[in-house]
Amino acid sequence: MKILILSHVSDYVGGAERSILDVLDEWKLKNPNIEVYFVLRKPLGSYIVKMKEKGYKYQAVDFTYWSDSNLPNTDERKFTHTLRNMRAVKKIESIIDDFKPDFILTNSIVAPWAALAAYYKGVPHVWFAREYGDLDHGRKFEIGRENTWRDIGLMSEVVLTNSESLSKHVAQYIEKNKIITVYNPFDLKAIVKQSKEKSVSPFNYKDSLKLILTSGGIAPSKGQREAVEAIGLLTEKGYNVEIALVGRPGSAEFMEELSTLSLKYGVKKRIHLTGYTSNPLSFATHADVGLMASRMEAFGRVTFEYQAIGLPVVGANSGATPEIINDSTSGFLYEPGNSRDMADKIEKYLLDRTIVELHQKNASKQAVGLMKKNSANDAFEKITKSIGEFNPPPRMNYAHHFMDYPEIAQKYYANIGNASLYSIISIKLKNRLRPHYKNIRSVYARITGK
């Protein structure tokens, strides 16, 4: 079986990029003849290392997004984005012609170009939704939330989601019989092994309760502000507690806000900014408790990895986090965005350290149990069945022809830019007089007799 996959990025940094490789590994264990071809977004980045390691074909294509925090807001930007994306669809069509995939999979909801190419070529399409878009990452939908999700459903035979919470959200807009929940098939032994790589502890105090919050980057949506304030509130009450914030530095404004907050509470030495690391789990082994403070996680890879290595988690009671944390058994849930409630839940561990030990034992059991649900192989069987029943929808020929127009317009304006002033005036005058041509000819004939 051949699978063509659109990745919205080319760097191996996010959960979506890691997860699709995990899913493919699981599928290939039972179906070793699977061939995979990735369409990666230009410019090529660190993801190609994994492509080569896995033996996957890949090609870079230039495109933009239909859901972004910075959608085009000028006519010029809208035109250039349209031109790039129409070219991308055509390029993906040519890849489809060469590779001849059995189905096409779009990984993440931010780019629909492979789905459009699949429609034009009459190939079944599967969409793997891994985020809410607006509720978690603050992205704006070019055509609105409802229309975006409805189009995702219309362009797909199957819509995969990475949590039951996201499935419920998506079901507001897409037929329920199309939606399948797929938990990432983590290799638990590999996670534990990865966590045991040597690293220098980021913490300062010997007898403190040590917390860790890991994310790709420091940002308001990731909850670092609430975490710093929670540490401040607990320190005011006399507790010995500190936290490591792992991830790329955020904007200068937000980093300054965190610094000001830590100074306000006098906890500068208890807030440890580690920056980016390729293996954040190695820091987690120095911690007692993990934090998941994101406003809305579709799944929360980090939350699962914490629990897999026996680390209890205090997490926001939103998105899929309650699916991963067994409240009061393998961690605690708190009200999202409420730093005081977060502090109250952390305080339970400070008041009785035996709860930490109990939750540590339960956390790894919770991770093992989660891997028995919503398996990738069950999803693959349903995808295969759907492909077998696939009938290409009727397609308008003009709908594809219409995609040529942005390129025609671009060539037209390029030609105008190279034309002389005389040529431009001549063309415009002819175009303006064209509707009156017959009348002018008639008058001319009467005067001259010709």
N, C-alpha and C positions, 0 to 999 in steps of 0.2 A: 504494500500500500504506500502511496506517495502523499505526503502532506506538505503544503506550502504555508508558511507562517509569516505573518507581518508582525514585526516588532517595532513599537513606536520609538524606540531608542536604539543606540548602538553601543552603549556602555553597560558593563556587567556590575551594576551597583544597586539596582532596585529589587524589591521582592518579586515583581512580575517577571523580570528577566531570569531570576534564579528559579522561580517556581515552574516556568514552562519547561525548563531543562529537566527538572525533577520529574515532571509528569511524563515527558518523553522517555526518560530512563525507565519509568515504570511500564509504559506501553511497549517498549522494545524488549523488555524481559519476556513478555508473552507473545510478542509479534516481532521477532528479530529481523524480518524482511522489510520493516518500515524504512522508507527513504524520506529524508527531511531536507527542505530547502527554505532558508530564511531570507526574507526581504528586510534589510536593516536600513534605518534612516541615516542619510548622510549628515555629517561626515562620519566615517567609520571610527569606532573607538575600541575599548577593551573587550567588547563582546566577541570580537573575531578570534580571540585566544581560545574561548570556549568552543566556537564553531569548528576551529581546526582540531581541537582536542577530541571533540565528539565525532568528527568526520562529516559535518553537515555542510552542504553547499550554502552559499550565501551571495547576495548581491546588494549593493548600496543603491538606494533610490532617494531622491530629494522630495520631501513633502512637508506640509505643515499640518496643524491640527484643527478639528472642528470643535474641540473643547479645550480651552486654555484660560489661564489667568490674564492673558494679554491678547485678546482677539484683535484682529485688524480693525482700526477705527477710522481710516481714511480711504478715499477712493483708490488712491495709488496702492496702498497696502492690500486692499481687497482684490484689486486687479492682479497684482504680482502673486498673491497667495493662490488665487484661482488658476492662474497660468501654471504654476508649479504643480498644483494638485491634479489638474487635468493631464499634465504630462506624466505624472506618477501613475495614474490609472492606466494610461496606455502602456507604460513601461511594464507594469505588473501583468497586463494582458499578454505582452510578448513573452514574459517569463512563463506564464500559464501555457502558452502555445508550445514552448520548448520542453517544459518539465512535465506537463500533462498530469497534474495532481488529481488524486481521487477526491480530496476535499481541501478547502482553504480555511485556515484558522487565523483570526485576528486576535492578538494578545493585548488586552487593555482596550478601553473604550474611546481613546482620544483620536483615533484616525480611521476613517471608514473606507479608505481607498482600495484596499484589497477586497472588501465586501462588494464595492461597486464593480470592480473588475470581474469578480466571481459571477455577478448578475449578468454582465454583458457576455460572458463566455459560457453561461449555463452550467457552472460548476457549483456543487453544494458548498455552503459556507457555514462555519461554526464560529461563534463569537465567545471569547473567554473574558467575561467582565470581572475585573479585579478591584474595582473602586466604585464609590458613589459618584465621584467627580466633583460635584459642588459641595456636598455635605462634609467631605473629608479633606479634599485638597484645595477647596476654594476656586475650582475652575468654573468658568462660565461656558454655557452651551450656546453655540452660534444660533441654533434654531430653538432653543429652550429645552428644559429638562424633559418634559413629556414627549415632545416631538422627537428628540434624540433617541430616547429609549424605545419609542414605538418603531422608529426606523431600524434600530438594531434588531428588533424582533422580526420585522418584515424582511430584512436582508439575510436572515439566518434560519437554518433548519433546526439548529440547537443553540441555546445560549447557556454556556457554563458560567457558574459563579463560584467564588472561593469560600462562601459561607452561607449558612441558612439565613442569616440576617440579611445579606445582600439579595438572596433569592426572594425573600419576602418583599423587599423594596422593589425589585425588578418586576414582580408579579402584578404590580399596580398598572403596568403598561404593556406587558408581554403575555401571550398565552401561557398558562401554567404548564401545559404539556410539553412546551419547548424548553423549559428551564430545568437544569440539572446542577445540583450542588456537588462540588468536587473539592475535598480537602487536599492540601498539598501532601504528596506521599513522602514525608520526611524519612531520611535514613537516621534513625535514632542513635545507632552506634557511631555513625560519622559525626553527629553533632557533639556527642560526649567526647569523642577523640579530639575534635577541633577545640573544644573548651579547655583541654589539658595542655595546649601549647603554652610555653613559658611566656610570661609577661610581667612587667613591673607593676605592682599594685599602685593604683592612682590615689589611694586613701592615706590619710595622715594619722589617724587616732586608733590606738590599739584596741580599746574596748568599746568603740562606737558601734551603732547599728549602721551598717554600710548598705547604701542603696545605689542602684544603677538604672539609668534611663538611656536607652540606645535608640537612635534614629539616623536616617540618612543625613539629615541636616537639622540644625537648630532653627526652629520657626515657631511662630505663635500657635499654629495648628497642632504642634507636637507636644505642647503642655509643659515645656521647660519652665515657663514663668510660674505656673501653679506649683511645680516641684520646688523651685527656689523659695517661694513664699512658705510652703509647708515646712521646709527645713528651718526657716526663720521662726515660724510659730512654735515649733517643737523646741528649738534652742531657747527661746524666751521662757519656756516652761522648765528649763534646766536639763533637758535630755542631751545625751551625747550621740549625735547623729550627723552623718555626712553623705554626700551624693556625688557620683561621677556622671557627668553628662557627656555621652559619647556621640560624636557626629560632626559633620563639617560646620564651621562657624556660620551663623546666619547673617542677616543684614546688619550694617553698622548700628542702625537705630535700635534693632532688637537686642543686639549684644550689649549696647549701652544701657538699655532698660534692665536687663538681667544684672548688670554690674551695679547699677543704682539700687536695685532691690536688695542685693546681697549686702551692700554697705549699710542700707537702712536697718537691716536686722543684725548687722555685725557678724555675718557668716561667710565672709569672703574666703576664709581658709577651709571652709567646709563644703564649698562648691568647686568641683574639679572638672575643668573643661579639657577633655583629652584630645579633641580634634578627631579627624577621621582615622580609622584603623581598618585594615582589611579583615581583621578577626576580632570583632568586639566581644565575642564569647570568651576570649581569654581574659578579658577584664572582669566578666561576669563571675568567674570562679572566685574572685576576691571579695564579692559582695554577699550580703545575707538575704537581700530582698530586691526583686526587680520592680520597676515601675512601667506601666503602659498608660501614658497620659494623653494620647492623641484624642482629638475631639470626636472622631468617628472612624474606626478602623474596619475595613471590609473583612479582613481576617486578622492580621497582626502576626507576621512571621516571628518577630522578636519575642512576643508573648509566649508562643509555643516553644521556641528554643530555650527560653528561660526555664520553663517547666520541664522540658526534656532533660535538662542537666540538674534538676532537683532544686530549682530556685522558685520560691513562692513569689506571686506577683500581686501588687496592688494596682488595679486597673480601673479605667473609666467605665462606668456602667452604660456603654453605648456600643453600637455596631456589633461586631462579632466577638468582642472581648468577653462578654458573659458566656459565650459558647466554649471558650478555652479555659477560663478560670472557674473553678468550682468554689463559689463564694463561701467563705468561712471554713473551707476544707483544704484548698490548695492556694488560697490567697484571699484578698478582700476586694470588693467592688465599691467604688465611691461615686458620688455625683459628679458628672463631667464638668470641668471648669471650676470646681469648688475646691480651692486649696485648703480651706479649713476642714472639709470633710476628708480630703486626702490625708491631712495631718492626723485626724482622729483615727483613721484606719491604720496608719503607720504606728501610731501610739500603742495600739493593741500588742504589737510585737515588742515594743519597748517596755511595756508593763509586765510582760511574761515571755521571756525568751524561749520557753519550752514550746510555745506556739510556733515559733520559727522552725524548730526542729521537726515538729509534727507536720507542718505544711510542706517542708522540704521533702519528706517521705511521700506525701500524697501527690505532690506536683508531678513527679516522674510517672506515677501510676495514671494520673489524669492524661498525660501526653500519650501513653501507650494505648489507653482506651479510645482516645480521639482518632487514632490511626485506623481503627476498625470500622469507622463510619465514612460514608460518602467517598468511596474509593475511586481512584482514577481509572482502574480497569473496568469497573461497572459503567462508568461514563463512556469509555471507549466502545463497549458493546452497544450502548444505546446510540452512539454516533454512527457506528457501522450499520445498525438497523435503519437509521434515518436515511443514510446515504443510499441504501438498497431500495428505499421507497421513494427516492427523490425524482421528481418530475420538474424539469426546468420551467419556470414561469414564462408566459408569453412576454416577448420583449419588443418595444418600439424601436424600429430602425433609426428613426430620427433622433431618439434620445441619445444615441451614441454619436451621431453626426454633430449634434449640438455641442459636444465637447471640443470640436475644432475651432469654435468661434473665438475663445480667448487668444489662441495662437494667431488666428487670422488678424485679430485686432492689433496684436503686438507687432506683426509684420507691417501692417498698414501704417502705424505710427512711426515705425522705424524708417519706412520709405519716405514719409512726410519729412522726417528730420533730415534726410539726405537730398530732398528735392530743392530746386531753386525757387525763389519767391515768385518768379514768373509762372512756373509750372503749377504752384499751389493756387495762385489767383485764377489761372486758366481752368483748372479742374473744378474749383468752387463755382466759377461763373457758368461753366457748362452744366454742372449739376443743378444750379438754380434755374437756368433757362430750359432745362429738359422738359418740364411739364407743359411749357408753352410752345414747344417745337412745332407741333402741327398747325397751330394758329399762325405762327410766323411764316411757315411754308405756304399757307393758303393766301396770306396777304401778299407775299412775294410773287406768287403765281398770277394774281390778279393784276399786279402792277406791270410785270414784265411779259405776261402772256405765255410764260413757260411753265 
